Amino acid sequence: MDTPDELVSYLTPREKNEMMATYQNTTAIACPACGDPFDYLIVCKQDPTSLSLSEVMDLCVSTSEDGNPLLYTHR
């Protein structure tokens, strides 16, 4: 994918609020940071944003074109 916006168009939306948006990778797209398929993309829309993770997972991080943090989760 060339841009994060293009990547989001291939993912399944799961949750959206004023703090963040969550998208599920249902097609095994590769993580732009590590190259492995990721489970979810979390787009942080406000600074600061707090996450409560219910399980231990690896995270890869990049930023969107407008500077928002993008978190790619790996179980």
C-alpha positions in Angstrom: 0.0 0.0 0.0 1.3 3.4 -0.9 -0.4 5.4 1.9 -2.2 4.7 5.2 -5.4 6.0 3.8 -5.2 3.5 0.9 -4.4 0.7 3.5 -7.5 1.5 5.5 -9.7 1.1 2.4 -8.7 -2.6 2.4 -9.5 -3.2 6.1 -12.8 -4.0 7.9 -13.9 -1.1 10.2 -14.6 -2.3 13.8 -14.9 0.7 16.1 -14.7 4.5 15.7 -15.0 7.3 18.2 -13.4 10.8 18.7 -10.2 9.3 20.2 -9.4 6.4 17.8 -10.6 4.2 15.0 -10.0 0.4 14.8 -9.8 -1.7 11.7 -9.5 -5.5 11.4 -7.1 -7.0 8.8 -9.4 -9.7 7.4 -7.3 -10.2 4.3 -3.8 -10.8 5.8 -2.2 -7.6 4.5 1.4 -7.2 5.5 2.4 -4.7 8.2 4.3 -1.8 6.6 6.8 -1.9 9.6 7.7 -5.6 9.8 6.2 -7.2 6.8 4.2 -9.8 8.7 0.4 -9.8 8.5 -1.1 -7.8 11.3 -4.4 -8.3 13.2 -5.7 -4.8 13.8 -4.8 -1.2 12.8 -5.5 1.4 15.5 -5.5 5.0 14.3 -5.1 7.5 17.2 -7.0 10.6 16.4 -6.3 12.7 19.5 -3.3 13.5 21.6 -3.1 12.0 24.2 -5.0 8.8 23.6 -5.1 5.9 26.1 -5.4 2.2 25.1 -6.5 -0.6 27.3 -5.2 -3.9 25.9 -6.9 -7.1 27.2 -4.1 -9.3 26.0 -0.4 -9.2 25.5 0.6 -8.5 21.9 3.4 -7.1 19.8 2.9 -3.6 18.3 4.4 -1.9 15.3 4.1 1.8 15.0 4.1 4.3 12.1 2.4 7.7 11.4 -0.3 8.8 9.0 0.2 11.6 6.5 -1.3 14.0 9.0 1.0 12.8 11.8 -1.4 10.6 13.7 0.1 7.5 15.3 -0.8 4.2 13.6 -0.5 1.0 15.7 -0.4 -2.4 14.1 -1.2 -5.3 16.5 0.3 -8.8 16.2 -0.9 -11.6 18.4 
